[in-house]
Amino acid sequence: MDFLCLLAVSREMREALLDRRVAGASVAGPAAVLRFAGAPSLLLDLTPGRPVLALTSGSEGSSREPVARALARALRGRALTDLAVQEWARRVRLDFDAGETTLEVSLLPRRPGAALRTPERPLFALPPDFSLDVPPAARPPESAADLAALLSPFLASGEPPFRALRAALPPLGTVLAKEIAARAASPDPAELFSVLQELRAMGGGASAPRLLLAGETVTGVSAIALTGYASETQRPVESMSRALLAWREARGAERSGEREAALHRLVARAVARLERRAQALREDLARAAEAERWQRMGELLLANQQAVRRGAATVSLPDYTAGPGATLAVPLDPALSARANAEVYFRRAAKGRRGRPLLRARLEETEAGLKRLREAEARLAGGSLPAAEQDALRKSLAPRARAPRPRTARGRDAEGPPPREFRSSEGFTVLVGKSGAGNAHLTFRLARAHDLWLHAQATAGSHVLVRTEKARPQVPVRTLREAAVLAAYYSKARGEGKIAVDYTEARHVRKPKGGKVGEALISREKTIVVRPDPALVKRLAERARAEED
């Protein structure tokens, strides 16, 4: 609302409401309606960016809202006895019962609000933190020199006159800024000031309210006939209040459409995310389904140990369960014996059997959520999703705010201590986590997708990361074994002799839902069996320190 619109609607309020008594109040979000006995109601819409003050014959919102009850308690039965306007500050003061109670309304677009008070004390504000401090630019320029000083920085930067006017004099708004520039014979500040004075004088006379249109869409309002707009884009309206209500409805529909489009995008992203999760779970479940095959491989290795040549990478063994003459190719870790390879397969099979119920439950949960989202998406596209359900859906999909991480006494983020650093015999950097928080930071913050991740199988211990590079994307067998020794050494199974260590690329490691700090779920893993070797751990640490020196 520019200052001319505010003056025009205040005249309508004075004519319709002066000496009328308040009968009640209702509130809907940032909008409040005061009902007057035997007169139109007064709408105060305090939506940031598009505040409106206008007479209305309708009612909206609830009279049971706390703010509505407070308004009703303070004003019911009181008569509006005076109305004062500070048009340049875009502020209106409503006095009830000769000033015993006052309602002050600010219509500044960025910070609209209202405050109810008595001479002794304030009663409440809407919104609660609203302040009525007078803004610095609440007074118009008093001379051409004043206007020139205000416009100078904007004109000097190359802004056209109407943009300079709008920026320097916010109470004008876009419509009046364009009108002054159109009526002025030149961009000279003296000419612009002369037109501004003409418009200010028009504020004291009769208004000619109109809607501004782009096709059939309402884009703005004006209290006067405009020369800077084509006549076909201006539609006269019988009152300023009706013009403001039509503009408010158009802006509300536009905002609603924008919110709905944003919700469409939010739902589409959520559907795509759940589809990816479901696919990943299906792949994990398919791998877990191989548990029986792994069990069979372990059994065949134990039954045919004499047929397994030490150092072999694979062996073909007779599989009588598949029929006469059938064989099964069994991949091997060349560094392990037949029995040790069998133990690896037995552990892998047990792990697969344990993981299947959890994977099935997570997949069912994901598919149920996906079904609900797709149904909501279809109803939203068909226009059959009620506003309340849209709000609930929007809230459920909104990103959760993260609480700030506490700081330690030394000011470091509470992400655990930095990892231990080692250097493999082939020059690869190997990082080892020191705690649960340190493991989480190493795996989920520091790790790159193709780094190699290791952890001792079925026991607590440090996460281990082998850094890979574009020049050396594959980790050699020797470095793999050294990193596995580190994972075994920094685990609770350190004293057990041979220890199985799982390894996979870091991109196949993820946080379990609701898991503790440092817990991880892995997929596409392989297993290697090593012995903890304190001497090797010491040598790898010394190599890292030597390179630093």
N, C-alpha and C positions, 0 to 999 in steps of 0.2 A: 504494500500500500504506500503510494507516494503521499506527499503532504496535502495535495489538492483533494485526493480521494478521502483522506482522513477528515479534512474540513467539511467536505460534502456529506459524509455519513454522520458526522457529529451534529450537523443541522437537522438531519432526519431524526436522530435520536432525541434531540431537544424538543422537536415538535411532537413526537409520539409518546415520549416517556416522562417528560417533566411533570412532577407532582403525582405520578403513578406509584403505587405501592408494590413491593416485591411479594410475589405469591409463592415462590419456590425456586429450586435450582436443580440442575442435573449436570453430570459430568461424563464425558467419554474420552478417555486418554487426555490429550492436551487441550481439548475443547470443553468449554463450560457454557451452559445456557441459563440465563436469569429470566424467570417467568414473571411478568407484571400483570396485575389484575386489570382486565378490561383494555389491554394494550398488547402490541406485538412483544415477542420475547427478544432478548439481546444475546447474540452469539459472540463469545470470545474464543476464537481458535488461536491457540498459542503455539502452533506447530512451527518449529524453527525453519526459516527459509520462506514461509508463506503464511505469516500471521494475518488474521482477518478479524475485524470488528464490524458487525452488521446487525440490522434488524431482521428477524425471521419469524415466520408464522409456524414453523415446525418445532419439534422437540427431539433431542437425541441424547443418548447416554442414560445413566441411571441416577436416580435421586438418592440411592443408598450408598453411593461412594463416599468415603470419608470427607473428601474435599467438598462434595455437594452438600453434605450434612453441615459442614462448617459454614459454608456460604449461607445456607438456609437459616441456621441458628442466628447468624450475625445480622442478616438482612430481611428476613421475613417480616412483613408488616411495616417496614420502613419505606418512606417515600423518597424518590429521587428529587432533590431540591435544587441541585446545581450541577453543571457540567462544564468543565474547563479543558481547553485543548492547547497543548504545546506542539503545534503542527511540525515545527522543524526538528524537535526531539522525538516526534511520532509517539506522543504520550497523551493520555486522556485521564482526567480525574473525575470520578463520579462521587458527589457528596450526597449522603442520605441523612434526612432529618437535620438539615442545616449544619452538616459537618460532624454530627455525633459519630458517624462511621463513614469512612472513605475507602473507595476502591480505586486504586491507581493502576492503569494498564499501560505497558510499554509494548509498542509494535515494531521495535527494531528487528529486522529479519534474522540476524544472527543470534539474538538473545531476547526473544519475547518473554513476557512474564506479567504477573499481576500480584499486587500486595494489598491485603485488607488490613485496615488499622483503625484505631480510635485515637482521639487526641492524646490519650495517656500511653498507649502501647500498641505495637503491631500484633495482629491476631494470627495471620499466617501468610505464606507466600506460595505462589504457584509458578514454576517449580519451587521446591522448598529452599533452594540456595539462591533464589532470585534476589537481586539487589537493585534499588532504584537510584543508584548514583548517576548523576547527570553526565552523559558522555561528553568528551571535549568538543566534538563537532556538532553540538546541539544548537548552535546559533547561526543564522544566515550571514553572508558577507554584507557589510554595511556600505560598501563603496566599490567602484570599479577597481580601485587599487587593491582592496582586500581580495576581490575575486582573482585578479591577475596574480597575486602572490600564491593563492591556492592552486591555480591552474599551471603555473610556471613549470614545476618539475615534470608534469605529465606531458605538456606540449613540447617541452625541450627534448623528451625522449621519443618524439615522433607520433604520439597518440593523436588521433583525430579529435576535434573539439567535443563531440558528444561523449566519447570515452573519457576524456579528461574531466568533463563536467560530472559524469557519473562517479568517477573515482574520487574527485575532490569534494563533491557534495552528495553523499549517500542518500539524504532525504529526497532527492530528485527521482531516483530510480532510473531505469533504462528509458521508459516512455517519455518522461519530461525532459531528460537530457537530450534525447533525439529531437524533441519538439523545439527546445531552445536553439539548438544548432541549426534546425531547419528555418526558424523564423528570423534568425540573425542575418544581417546582410553580409557579415564577414566574421572571421574567427577572432576579431579584436576583442579583448576583454571588456572594453567599454560597451561595445554592441551587445555582447552576451549578457552583461549586467543589466542593460536596459530591458532586454526581453525577460530576464528573470524577475525584474520588478513588476513587469506587466502581468506575469503569471501569478505572482504573489497577490497582486491586487484582485485578480479574478477569484481568488479563494474566498473573498468576502461576499461574492455575489451568487447569483443562481448558477447551479451546475447543469451540465449537459452530459450525464453519464452514458457510457457506451462500452460495449465489449469489443476487443480487438481480436480479429480472426485470421487464421491461415486456413483457407478453405472453410470447413465447418468446425474447425477446432479452435476453441477459445485459448488465446495465448496471453491475454492481458486485459487490463481495464484502464479507463481514463475518466476523469471527471469533466473533461472539456472536449470539444471538437478539435481534432488535430490536423494541422496542415502538413506534418511530416509523414503522415500515413495516407495511403490511397483511400478514397471514400468507400470503396467496396469492401475494405478490410475493417470498417467500423460499423457496428450495429447499435443504434440508439436503444437505450433501456429506460424504463419508466422511473427507476430510482437507483441511487448509488448502492443501496443494500442489495437489490436484486442482481446488479452487475457483479458485486463482490461474491455473492453466493454462487453465481454461475461459474465465476473464475475459480472459486474454491473447489467446486465439484469437479471441474476439468482437471485441476492440479491433483486432486485426490485420485481420480481415475488414472492419470498418467503415472502417479507414484505407485498405485496398486499394480499397474501393468509392469512397471520396472521390477517391483518386488516379486511378482509372479515369474517373470523371465529369469530373475536371479535364482529363484527356487528351482525352476526347471534345470538350470545348469548345475545347481548343487546336487539334485537328485541324480542327474546323469553321471556326474563324477562318482557319487557313492555307488551306483549300480556297477560302473566299470571297475571300481576298486574291489567290490565283493565278487565280481566275476573272476578277477585275477586271483583272489584269495581262494575261491572254490577250485579253480583249475590247479593251483599249487597243492592244495590238500588232496585232490584226486591223484596227482602224480606221487605225492608222498604215500598215499594209501596203496597205490599200485606197487610201489617199491616194498612197502611193508608186507604186501601179500606174497612176496617171494620168500617169506620166512621158512616155509616148508621146504622149498628148494635148497635154501642154505643149510637147513638141518640135514637134508639128504646128502649134500656135498660133504659135510663134516663126517657123517656116518661112513660114507664110501672111503674117505681118506683114512679113517681109523681102521677100516676093514682091509685096506689094501696098502698099508704103510710100506711094505717091501717093494711095491711097484712104483713108488714115488722117488724119482731121482733127485738128490739134493741139488739145489740151485736151479731147478726147473721153474719156468714161469707158468706152465700149465701142464695138466696131465689128463689123459682120457681113460676113464675107469669103467668097468662093466657095471651096468645098472639093471639088475635082474627084475626090479619092480616095473620097469618100462617094457619088459618083454624079452624073449630070448635073443641074444646077440646085441642088445641095445647098449650103448655107451653114453657117458655123460662127461663133457669137457669141464674140468674144474680149474679155474684160475688160481695161481699160487703166489705167495710172497716168496721170492727166491731165497731170501735170507733165513727163512724159517723151515723147521722140520715138518714132516707130514702131520705129526701130532699137534704141533703148534698152529699150523694152518687150520686143522680141524677145530681147534679151540676157538680160533677167530670166527669161523663159520657158525659154531654153536652160540657164541655170544651175539653175533649179528642176528641169528634166528630168534633168540630170546628177546632181544631188543625190539625186533619187528613185531613179535606177538604181543609184547607189552604195549607198543605204541598204537596198534590198530584200533582198540576201543576209543582212545582219546581222539585219534584222527577222525573216526567215524562220527563221534559226537560233535567235533568242531565243524565237520563238513555239513552235518544236518543243521546245526545252528546257522551256519553261513547261508545255506540254501534257503532256509526259512526266512532269514532277513532279506535275501535277494528277492524272494517271492513277494514279500510285503512291499518292498520298494518298487518293484515293477507294477504292482497293482496301484500304488499311490501315483506313480508316474503316469499310468494310463488314465486315471481319474483326473489328474491335474491337466493333462492334455485335452481331455474331454470337457473340462469346465465343471466337473461334478464333485470336486473336492472342496468342502466348506472352508470358510476363512479360518475357523477355529482349528480345524485339522491341518490346514496349511501352516499355521503358527506353530502347532505342536511338531509337525514334520521339520520345519525350519530349525526349531530349537534342538531337536534330536540330532540333526546333521551338522549343527554349528561346531566349529573346532573348539575343543576344550582349552581354556586358558591354562597355561602352565605356571605353577607357583615358582617364584624366583628361587634359584638354588642358594642355600646358605653358603656363607664364606667361612673358611677356616681362619684361625688366628693369624695366619701368615697372609691372608687375603686370597689364597688360591681357591678356585672353584672346588666345592666338595665333591669331586669326582674320583677320589682316591689318589694314592700316590702315583707318580709317573712310573711307567713300566721299567723293568730291568732291561738292559740292552746287551746283546751278545753279537758276535760276528762268526759266521760259519767258516769252515775251512776253505770254502769256495767264494768267500767274500760277501755272502748275503747277510743283511741285517735281520736279527731275530729278536723280537720283543716279547717279554714275559710279564703278565699282570701280577700285581702284588696283593690284591684284595678283591672282594666282590665288586666294590665300586670301581677299583682300578681295572678289573676284567671288563666290566661294562663299558668303561671309557675306551679301552683298547679295542674292543670288538665292534662297538656300535658308533664310535666317533673317529678313531684313528685309522681303522682298517679300510683299505681300498678293495674294490670288488674282487680282483683277481689275486689278492694276497692269499697265502696259504695259512689256514687256521687249524690249530691242533689242540687236543685236550685228552687227558687220560680217561680211558673208558670206565664208566660206572663208578666213579669216585670223585670226590671234591678235589679241586686243584686249580692251578693257574691256567688262564687262556694263553696260548702261544701263537705268535704271528710271524710268518716269514714274509718280509717285504719282497715283492717282485717288481721288475722294471720292464719297460717296453723292449729293451735290448735283451733281457733274460726273463721271458714270461714263464718259463718252465723251471720248477725247482728240481735240481739234480737229486739223485737217490741219496748221495752222501749227506747233502744239506738236510734232506727230509729226515734221515735217521738221526742227525744231530739235534734237529728241532724236536723230534719225538723224545729223545733222551731228556731234553730240557722239560718237556711236558710231564714225563714220568717222574723226574727228580723233584719238580715243584708240585707234587700231588701227595695226597694222604696215603697213597699206596707205595710210597718210596721204598719201604723196607720189604716188599713182597717178592723181590726177584724180578721175573719177567712181568712186564706190564703192557697191556694192549692200549694203544693210543689211536684215537680216531682223527682223521684229517679230511678237510674239504676246503674248497675256495670260500673266502669270507662272505661272498654274496649268497651263499647257501646257509648262512647262520642268521637266525632271527630271535627276537625276544619272545618268550612265551607270554600269552595273555594272563595278566595278574601274577606273573612270576616274581621272584625275589630279585634284588639287584645282583647282576652277575650271572644269572641263569640264562641258558641259551638252548634253542632247539636247532638241530642240524639236519641236513638232508644231503643226499648224493655223497655220503662219506665213504671212505675206505679205512682200513685198519692196518696198523703195523705194530709188531710186538718188539719191545726193546727192554734192555736192563738199565736202570738208573746208574749213571757213571759219574761220580763226583769229580774225578780227575778231568773228564772231558768238559764238564760244566765249568770248571776252573779255567781250562785252556781257552774256551770260547769267550769267557768274560775278559781274560787277559788280552785276547786279540782285539776286542772292542776298545779296551782302554789304550792299547798301543796305538791304534789308528787315531784316537782322539789326541794323543800326545804328538 
